[in-house]
């Protein structure tokens, strides 16, 4: 039979399809990213955080208590 395929060939083809599928988690992450990128206040806060880190304005937090002191 010239038109037959093996189970291994079917399996490999299904694996290739599966690798290209988008999961619900992928879509949720994309939506989250779009929401962040489209919010000017959030983007400015991120830019400010980057400037603070580059300027060394950071504090080490090693516990919840350290974090609560900062609030």
N, C-alpha and C positions, 0 to 999 in steps of 0.2 A: 504494500500500500504506500503510495507516494505522498498521500495527504495526511498521514498520521503524525501525531506529536507525542512526545513522551510526557510522563507526569512531571519530570524535572523541568522540561521546557515550559509547561503550564505554570508550575510553581515560580520559576524565574520571571515569567511575564507578569504574574500577579504581584510579585515583590516590587517590580519596577513601577507598576501602577500605584501600589501602596505608598512608595517613597514619594510620589508626586502629589498625593492627596493632602489637602489642607485640613487640619483638625479644628475643632471648635476652639481649642486653646489658642491656636495660631490666629484665628479671626478675632478673638477677644483681645489678644495682645496688640494686634494691629489697630483695633478700635481705641484701645487705651492710648497708644502712641499718637494717633490722630488727635484725640482729645487734648493731650498734653501739648502737642505742637501747635494746636489752634487756639490755645488759651494764652493771650499776651501776658497776663499776670504771672502765670506759672512759668513761662519761658523767661521772664525777667528775673524771677526768683532763682531759677537754675543758673542764669548767667551771673547773678550776684554771688551765688554759692561758688561757682568756678573761680571768680575773681578772689573771693575770700581764701579759697584753698591755695591758689597760686601765690597769694600774699602772705601765706602762713597763718592766717587768722582761723586757726582750728584748735579744738580741745579734744583730748583723748577721753573717750567714754568707755569704761570697762565694765560698768554694771548699771543696773536700773537706777540705783541710788545716785550715781554720777549724773545720769540723765535728768533725774528729778531735781537735782540741785540747780541745774541750768534753767529750769522753768521758773 
